[in-house]
């Protein structure tokens, strides 16, 4: 049994145990003032990029970081979420999660990174990491004892670090050990919708969608964040839950020194534990 199903199998008896937990019933997450949540996500990852020097023509042949460079297309990543109900209808939330991959591979075709060509059969080292920070401010348009639906504005900022290293040629020069690396911060504002429903006092079903597509400074494109989950209050201060998350980027970057196109998405199930006060 792989790690994904092992974790879900572990979560099932814990949720079952929670169903027998005693304590005064309440609609847990709809009444929390402060909370912090830790999650483990089993993600399927897809990433492609094309990087060019300024004014260089686009050749349309992107680097597939999984197929071309051997980066794992399945990863486990942790995340931290915290929130604060500033007023009865105003909610401030923050997320952090990181996906970090590296690999060694023998290339099955030539790949181009700006002015450098890494030739077929070359041995290369590569890496792709993303640190994701998300801040939202939401307002509950509908709020009662069992239901909350609202809208939000936020900032979805991602710090990317991408590199390829190996024997390569620049122009007509002979092959030589070469490194090409790009790191950049992509801060994108978002608008969103969120909701939570407690069909029983200890069970909560929730979801959210955050989205934006626009041209802003050096960036053109968009980001989508979708998640849905269910949690059960084991006690008055601890919830255990499962969720599914999907994050997608489609970016064009136009810096003074270089230009690039990046498509990047990951999605998968997660288990989480939440402490509230």
Secondary structure, DSSP 8 states (H G I E B T S, - for coil): --HHHHHHHHHHHHHHHHHT--S----HHHH-SEEEEEEEEEEEEEEEEEEEETT-------EETTTTT---SEEEEEEEEEEEE-SSSEEEEEEEEEEEEEEEEE-SS-EEETTEEE-TT-EEEEEEEEEEEEEEEEEEEEE-SSEEEEEEEEEEEEEEEEEEEEEEEETTS--EEEEEEEEEEEEEEEEEEEEEEEEETTEEEEEEEEEEEEEETTEEEEEEEEEEEEEEESSSSEEEEEEEEEEEEEEEEE-SSEEEEEEEEEEEEEEEEEEE-
